[in-house]
Amino acid sequence: MLRDGDDHRYHRRLMQAGFKSKAMQRYLLEMVPQVEQAVANLPINPTAPLLAFPTFKNMTLDLAATIFLGMDLGDEASKINKAFETAVAASMPKIPLAIPGTLLWRGIRARKYMCDYFQSLIPAKRAGEGTDMFTLLCQATDEDGNQYTDQEVIDHMIFLMMAAHDTTTSALTSMTYALAQHPEWQQRLLEEVQSLNTEHLRYEDLEHMEQTEWVMKEALRMYPPLSTLPKYSLKPFEFEGMHIPADVLVATYPIHTHYMEQYWTHPQQFDPARFSESRAEHKNHPYCWVPFSGGAHMCIGLHFAIMQVKLVMFEMLKRYSWTVPQGYEMPVQQSPISKPRDDLPIDIEKRL
């Protein structure tokens, strides 16, 4: 994410192998039984709501560990989850000084814990025969036979694990909220799932979950996981009559772009059909829908994220219906990653 030019292209090219079709099909096969079990075993209590955000966070962290690490985190899961949360929170500290006790200080310590954890696993991954992303990065070579250094592998793994579970958790939570508020869409997606006529989601089924993808994209439009995308200008440029010099911080705001009336019809309204082929409002401008950023830095895991969301929703819709109380509005914390301040309590029931 923080690389540019030839350096960025080199690293992205090596990592791209982990997101090609054959790898994606393998990931889905690995995720299906895990998601089926996790969703089937949700702690449903008729007298208390289910907290959607932490439920999805635990699920997606376990999935990320399986797919990207090729392992079960076991007792380390809660420590690693906490370290990720602390490091992400420290990316936007109010006090940008690493004084003991401050958020930035805790974030640096959390990152060191993650670095030490991944470093301890590298020798076995370099020598192993696994098919997980960690092993692929440890063994990846370019045309000249060069490998990633240990630190490069660690940097990529920390970012992959963060992106694979933090942003996906945000997307699943927002989508769950939207479907609770709009039961007519919950019913439409249930019918779409039932029309697949399969007990276990298959790779070829994904393209037929068209309306599920519309709802996901609309949830990401209204509640982008990253409301702000800070970048640096590589060279001077003009924008709306203003001169922007090179090498300065330039903040872009998906949360603003996603509500611009020149691109979206009634942007305050939940309207998944705006992403249908006949309307395609997200194509009104190449960068009017940017929850995954865009250009050379378009999220490398975009299709993996869509696949994961579809799988979780396939299982959720099959088994449950859910609502929120009349008049409830999800209180959203926009940064550093969009999430509900109250963890999104939902009333959930098993389908008959």
FIMAR-477846 format. One record per residue (C-alpha): residue number from 1; chain; x, y, z. Coordinates in steps of 0.05 Angstrom, whole numbers. Example, Ala and Ser with C-alpha at 12.3 -4.5 7.8 and 13.67 -1.06 7.14 Angstrom:
<pts>
PT  pos  unit      xx      yy      zz
PT    1     A     246     -90     156
PT    2     A     273     -21     143
</pts>
This chain:
<pts>
PT  pos  unit      xx      yy      zz
PT    1     A       0       0       0
PT    2     A      58      48      15
PT    3     A     101      29     -45
PT    4     A     103      65    -111
PT    5     A     131      58    -181
PT    6     A     176       0    -200
PT    7     A     182     -22    -127
PT    8     A     106     -27    -121
PT    9     A     100     -65    -187
PT   10     A     154    -115    -167
PT   11     A     121    -132    -100
PT   12     A      51    -134    -129
PT   13     A      73    -180    -185
PT   14     A     102    -230    -136
PT   15     A      40    -228     -92
PT   16     A      -9    -233    -150
PT   17     A       2    -309    -154
PT   18     A     -35    -317     -89
PT   19     A     -99    -286    -119
PT   20     A    -105    -322    -185
PT   21     A    -165    -365    -203
PT   22     A    -135    -432    -183
PT   23     A    -113    -405    -115
PT   24     A    -182    -373    -105
PT   25     A    -217    -438    -118
PT   26     A    -173    -473     -67
PT   27     A    -187    -418     -16
PT   28     A    -262    -427     -24
PT   29     A    -257    -502     -14
PT   30     A    -218    -490      50
PT   31     A    -266    -436      75
PT   32     A    -332    -471      62
PT   33     A    -331    -522     120
PT   34     A    -302    -470     167
PT   35     A    -356    -418     152
PT   36     A    -411    -470     154
PT   37     A    -389    -491     224
PT   38     A    -379    -420     249
PT   39     A    -447    -396     225
PT   40     A    -484    -459     248
PT   41     A    -454    -450     318
PT   42     A    -472    -377     328
PT   43     A    -492    -365     400
PT   44     A    -566    -352     389
PT   45     A    -601    -329     452
PT   46     A    -675    -310     446
PT   47     A    -669    -263     506
PT   48     A    -607    -226     483
PT   49     A    -584    -196     417
PT   50     A    -524    -223     378
PT   51     A    -467    -173     372
PT   52     A    -452    -176     298
PT   53     A    -385    -139     295
PT   54     A    -344    -182     343
PT   55     A    -378    -245     316
PT   56     A    -354    -230     246
PT   57     A    -286    -206     270
PT   58     A    -271    -272     304
PT   59     A    -296    -310     243
PT   60     A    -256    -271     192
PT   61     A    -192    -274     234
PT   62     A    -198    -349     237
PT   63     A    -209    -351     162
PT   64     A    -149    -306     148
PT   65     A    -106    -351     192
PT   66     A    -128    -413     153
PT   67     A    -119    -383      84
PT   68     A     -59    -337      93
PT   69     A     -21    -371     149
PT   70     A     -43    -443     137
PT   71     A     -54    -454     211
PT   72     A    -101    -449     270
PT   73     A     -81    -391     315
PT   74     A    -106    -429     377
PT   75     A     -88    -393     442
PT   76     A     -53    -338     403
PT   77     A    -117    -315     369
PT   78     A    -140    -265     421
PT   79     A     -70    -236     429
PT   80     A     -61    -227     354
PT   81     A    -131    -198     346
PT   82     A    -115    -147     401
PT   83     A     -48    -131     369
PT   84     A     -81    -118     302
PT   85     A    -133     -73     334
PT   86     A     -80     -34     371
PT   87     A     -35     -25     311
PT   88     A     -93      -2     266
PT   89     A    -118      47     319
PT   90     A     -47      74     326
PT   91     A     -45      92     252
PT   92     A     -83     156     268
PT   93     A     -58     177     337
PT   94     A     -82     243     368
PT   95     A     -14     249     401
PT   96     A      38     230     348
PT   97     A      92     215     399
PT   98     A     114     146     423
PT   99     A     112     165     496
PT  100     A     100     105     543
PT  101     A      26      96     553
PT  102     A       4     133     489
PT  103     A     -34     101     432
PT  104     A      26     106     385
PT  105     A      72      73     437
PT  106     A      22      16     446
PT  107     A      16       9     370
PT  108     A      91       3     361
PT  109     A      94     -50     415
PT  110     A      36     -87     382
PT  111     A      72     -86     315
PT  112     A     135    -113     347
PT  113     A      95    -170     377
PT  114     A      68    -187     308
PT  115     A     137    -181     275
PT  116     A     166    -229     327
PT  117     A     108    -277     318
PT  118     A     115    -281     242
PT  119     A     191    -282     245
PT  120     A     189    -345     288
PT  121     A     148    -381     234
PT  122     A     189    -362     173
PT  123     A     242    -417     175
PT  124     A     189    -472     173
PT  125     A     151    -436     118
PT  126     A     212    -428      75
PT  127     A     227    -502      81
PT  128     A     154    -526      78
PT  129     A     109    -549      23
PT  130     A      45    -512      42
PT  131     A      -2    -476      -5
PT  132     A     -20    -419      42
PT  133     A      -1    -347      25
PT  134     A      53    -344      79
PT  135     A      89    -403      47
PT  136     A      79    -374     -23
PT  137     A     111    -308      -1
PT  138     A     168    -343      34
PT  139     A     184    -383     -28
PT  140     A     166    -333     -83
PT  141     A     223    -316    -131
PT  142     A     228    -266    -188
PT  143     A     258    -280    -257
PT  144     A     328    -271    -228
PT  145     A     316    -319    -171
PT  146     A     311    -264    -118
PT  147     A     267    -277     -57
PT  148     A     232    -232      -8
PT  149     A     273    -215      54
PT  150     A     246    -238     121
PT  151     A     224    -167     137
PT  152     A     189    -159      70
PT  153     A     151    -224      83
PT  154     A     132    -200     153
PT  155     A     109    -132     127
PT  156     A      65    -164      74
PT  157     A      36    -215     122
PT  158     A      17    -163     174
PT  159     A     -18    -121     122
PT  160     A     -52    -180      89
PT  161     A     -79    -205     155
PT  162     A    -104    -136     175
PT  163     A    -137    -124     107
PT  164     A    -166    -194     103
PT  165     A    -204    -191     168
PT  166     A    -212    -118     190
PT  167     A    -242     -89     126
PT  168     A    -282    -152     111
PT  169     A    -311    -150     181
PT  170     A    -332     -78     169
PT  171     A    -365     -97     103
PT  172     A    -402    -157     132
PT  173     A    -427    -115     191
PT  174     A    -453     -59     147
PT  175     A    -486    -109     100
PT  176     A    -519    -144     159
PT  177     A    -545     -77     184
PT  178     A    -572     -58     115
PT  179     A    -608    -125     108
PT  180     A    -638    -118     178
PT  181     A    -665     -49     160
PT  182     A    -691     -73      93
PT  183     A    -725    -141     102
PT  184     A    -749    -140      30
PT  185     A    -677    -145       7
PT  186     A    -663    -199      58
PT  187     A    -719    -239      26
PT  188     A    -693    -226     -44
PT  189     A    -624    -251     -26
PT  190     A    -654    -312       9
PT  191     A    -691    -329     -55
PT  192     A    -626    -319     -95
PT  193     A    -589    -367     -47
PT  194     A    -645    -418     -52
PT  195     A    -644    -414    -128
PT  196     A    -573    -440    -129
PT  197     A    -602    -506    -105
PT  198     A    -539    -528     -69
PT  199     A    -522    -544       4
PT  200     A    -449    -523      -3
PT  201     A    -428    -461     -41
PT  202     A    -386    -477    -102
PT  203     A    -339    -431    -140
PT  204     A    -384    -431    -201
PT  205     A    -442    -408    -158
PT  206     A    -409    -342    -141
PT  207     A    -425    -308    -207
PT  208     A    -499    -324    -197
PT  209     A    -502    -286    -131
PT  210     A    -513    -222    -169
PT  211     A    -561    -187    -122
PT  212     A    -519    -207     -62
PT  213     A    -462    -170     -95
PT  214     A    -506    -109    -107
PT  215     A    -524    -106     -33
PT  216     A    -451    -114     -13
PT  217     A    -430     -58     -60
PT  218     A    -485     -12     -35
PT  219     A    -466     -26      37
PT  220     A    -394      -9      19
PT  221     A    -417      55     -16
PT  222     A    -456      79      45
PT  223     A    -406      54      97
PT  224     A    -337      48      64
PT  225     A    -290      11     112
PT  226     A    -237      64      99
PT  227     A    -272     132      99
PT  228     A    -206     167      86
PT  229     A    -149     146      39
PT  230     A     -87     188      53
PT  231     A     -35     188      -2
PT  232     A      25     228     -24
PT  233     A      31     266     -90
PT  234     A      87     237    -132
PT  235     A      91     299    -176
PT  236     A      59     368    -179
PT  237     A     -11     373    -208
PT  238     A     -71     419    -215
PT  239     A    -139     404    -184
PT  240     A    -198     451    -193
PT  241     A    -152     510    -203
PT  242     A    -108     494    -144
PT  243     A     -34     477    -151
PT  244     A     -13     416    -111
PT  245     A      63     408    -103
PT  246     A      99     341    -104
PT  247     A     111     300     -41
PT  248     A      54     328       1
PT  249     A      -2     291      37
PT  250     A     -65     288      -5
PT  251     A    -126     260      31
PT  252     A    -182     230     -10
PT  253     A    -250     215      21
PT  254     A    -292     156      -5
PT  255     A    -345     174      47
PT  256     A    -354     240       9
PT  257     A    -347     214     -62
PT  258     A    -398     159     -49
PT  259     A    -452     211     -34
PT  260     A    -439     259     -91
PT  261     A    -506     273    -127
PT  262     A    -474     283    -195
PT  263     A    -456     208    -195
PT  264     A    -510     175    -152
PT  265     A    -586     177    -154
PT  266     A    -613     197     -85
PT  267     A    -547     177     -52
PT  268     A    -576     179      19
PT  269     A    -623     121       1
PT  270     A    -606      47       5
PT  271     A    -614      24     -67
PT  272     A    -573     -37     -86
PT  273     A    -603     -39    -156
PT  274     A    -560      22    -173
PT  275     A    -505     -30    -184
PT  276     A    -546     -71    -234
PT  277     A    -521     -76    -305
PT  278     A    -580     -34    -330
PT  279     A    -563      25    -283
PT  280     A    -489      16    -267
PT  281     A    -483      82    -229
PT  282     A    -415      60    -203
PT  283     A    -390      69    -275
PT  284     A    -410     142    -279
PT  285     A    -338     158    -263
PT  286     A    -277     112    -256
PT  287     A    -268     135    -184
PT  288     A    -338     149    -158
PT  289     A    -340      81    -122
PT  290     A    -274      69     -86
PT  291     A    -281      26     -24
PT  292     A    -223     -15     -51
PT  293     A    -184      47     -74
PT  294     A    -167      49    -148
PT  295     A    -114      53    -201
PT  296     A     -47      18    -190
PT  297     A     -64      11    -116
PT  298     A    -132     -23    -126
PT  299     A    -138     -73     -69
PT  300     A    -104    -138     -90
PT  301     A    -153    -178     -49
PT  302     A    -217    -147     -78
PT  303     A    -243    -212    -109
PT  304     A    -223    -252     -48
PT  305     A    -263    -204      -4
PT  306     A    -325    -209     -49
PT  307     A    -319    -285     -48
PT  308     A    -313    -287      28
PT  309     A    -373    -241      38
PT  310     A    -416    -282      -9
PT  311     A    -398    -346      27
PT  312     A    -414    -318      96
PT  313     A    -480    -288      71
PT  314     A    -498    -353      35
PT  315     A    -494    -389     102
PT  316     A    -526    -333     143
PT  317     A    -586    -326      97
PT  318     A    -597    -402      93
PT  319     A    -601    -409     168
PT  320     A    -626    -344     198
PT  321     A    -668    -282     193
PT  322     A    -649    -220     232
PT  323     A    -676    -152     250
PT  324     A    -659     -89     289
PT  325     A    -709     -51     333
PT  326     A    -755      -2     300
PT  327     A    -721      66     294
PT  328     A    -651      39     309
PT  329     A    -594      73     273
PT  330     A    -524      42     276
PT  331     A    -475      91     309
PT  332     A    -414      90     264
PT  333     A    -342     103     282
PT  334     A    -312     125     216
PT  335     A    -237     119     229
PT  336     A    -188      87     225
PT  337     A    -236      32     200
PT  338     A    -312      40     198
PT  339     A    -346       0     252
PT  340     A    -408       6     298
PT  341     A    -395      37     365
PT  342     A    -445     -11     397
PT  343     A    -420     -74     359
PT  344     A    -487     -76     322
PT  345     A    -535    -117     366
PT  346     A    -584    -156     321
PT  347     A    -644    -199     339
PT  348     A    -632    -264     302
PT  349     A    -676    -325     293
PT  350     A    -666    -393     261
PT  351     A    -706    -404     198
PT  352     A    -758    -459     202
</pts>
